Amino acid sequence: MGTNRENSLGGKKVVVLGGTSGIGLATAIAAANEGALVTVVSSNQKKVEEALSMLSAESKGFAADLGDEIQIAELFKNTGEFDHLVFTAGDALEFSELSGLNIEVAKKSINLRFWGAIMAAKHAARFIRKGGSITLTTGALGKKPRKGTVVIAGMASAIDGLTRALAVELAPIRVNAVCAGTVRTNLLSSMPEAEKEVYFKQVGSNLLTGRVGHPNDLAEAYLYLMRGSFTTGQIVVVDGGSLLV
Ligand SMILES: NC(=O)c1ccc[n+]([C@@H]2O[C@H](COP(=O)([O-])OP(=O)(O)OC[C@H]3O[C@@H](n4cnc5c(N)ncnc54)[C@H](OP(=O)(O)O)[C@@H]3O)[C@@H](O)[C@H]2O)c1
């Protein structure tokens, strides 16, 4: 059997929203290594330039606040037509027990990951070519919450539902999501380095894999979902087995 050209990322245009760090950057690099033409987007111009220095010369980058609909609409006018959209943008998240939850802060905290994903899908859809896809990002806490994660777990579950609804709404564009467990990225940048190391070691030692995830572990799942021309409305869990322990 010959290679299915539709399933290859070679020559495909991939836009990674949140592609300048962590899981998004690893996905951008992995897609570029497979011959994709990659565009990375995040809010900080300096981070966009740093990411571009790690990507091939034909890669592109834009700075945009993905919590802002006007900037998102403008962004896709600049990218033009493309094949695959990946949404990994995420800002700092606060764990808080319900009794002390600041509702106004909590409402704002879902703006980027939930509303940003909806706004990106809304404005990107008409630019996505036949055979193209959208891959969102959700978290294992949505399936297995712990104390202090009411907002985070609620948002993750909402993104799971959003993925299925978008798959129905936007078909034949395929829409899927990657559900991440704990991954070693800059997301915990507010935590001192030594404390972060202890945290990752402790979380990792309780996982079936004996370690937390590396962004490259997650990138594999985004690549699979971009290539998988018969896969839509699905959530692929990459969590080191956290749901089973
Ligand atoms: N790491 C984990 O353990 C883990 C677990 C479960 C789920 N996730 C989810 O996976 C996603 C990726 O996280 P990560 O760990 O890869 O984090 P990360 O390394 O901090 O990357 C987040 C990316 O989002 C961008 N971003 C932040 N605010 C933005 C905004 N307003 N507009 C546009 N871009 C923005 C950042 O760039 P700028 O600062 O330049 O904007 C960066 O490129 C997040 O949704 C996160 O919740 C992560």
The ligand as an ORCA input file, in Angstrom:
! r2SCAN-3c Opt
* xyz 0 1
  N       1.756     21.638     31.616
  C       0.815     20.895     32.173
  O       1.062     20.172     33.158
  C      -0.578     20.904     31.609
  C      -1.520     19.994     32.117
  C      -2.813     19.987     31.612
  C      -3.167     20.898     30.631
  N      -2.241     21.780     30.167
  C      -2.677     22.759     29.187
  O      -1.859     22.737     28.029
  C      -1.849     24.046     27.448
  C      -0.409     24.417     27.138
  O       0.271     24.568     28.365
  P       1.859     24.493     28.508
  O       2.087     23.666     29.707
  O       2.501     24.170     27.212
  O       2.132     26.017     28.949
  P       3.218     27.102     28.540
  O       4.543     26.468     28.290
  O       3.114     28.160     29.556
  O       2.652     27.652     27.125
  C       1.515     28.462     27.062
  C       1.516     29.242     25.750
  O       0.339     30.067     25.722
  C       0.739     31.387     25.334
  N      -0.200     32.365     25.887
  C      -0.437     32.665     27.201
  N      -1.350     33.656     27.295
  C      -1.700     33.983     26.005
  C      -2.601     34.926     25.420
  N      -3.367     35.739     26.176
  N      -2.666     35.001     24.081
  C      -1.904     34.198     23.295
  N      -1.065     33.267     23.771
  C      -0.961     33.165     25.104
  C       2.158     31.532     25.901
  O       2.913     32.553     25.238
  P       2.886     34.130     25.663
  O       3.287     34.223     27.092
  O       3.879     34.759     24.706
  O       1.525     34.643     25.394
  C       2.712     30.157     25.570
  O       3.139     30.108     24.221
  C      -2.556     24.977     28.456
  O      -3.895     25.177     28.073
  C      -2.508     24.168     29.728
  O      -3.559     24.474     30.633
  C      -0.969     21.803     30.621
*
